[in-house]
Amino acid sequence: LQYNMRVLIHQDPNMPIDGKLLEILCCPLSKTPLTRLPPGQLKKLNQAVSAGEVQYVNGDPVEHPVKEALITEDSKVMYPVVDGIPILLADKGIGTTQLTDF
């Protein structure tokens, strides 16, 4: 437990997700590999979030800007990354079909 406490204290919340971890992650539903959401698409996502136009798969609104996200290789679903931890819960995915020009 002490070791985990040290890791949490020294972890930089602005540090992006580790590349080695990214290699083994996949969508919890489709099992499609995930990649980082490119900055341009992240900007479009956050513009839509600011306008109140984005919902999670479960229907809840996405209320806060996303600092980092992962997207399935088929570009259908995005998953937010919070403090370097990918939130890979099926109901917290963000479908890309709700975004125009994405």
WOJONOR-V936740 format. One line per field, one symbol per residue. ss: DSSP state (2 for helix, 1 for strand, 0 for the rest). A space follows every 50 residues. Layout:
# WOJONOR-V936740
ss=???
This chain:
# WOJONOR-V936740
ss=02222222220000000022222201000000111100222222222222 00001000001000000111110000111111001100022211122200 00
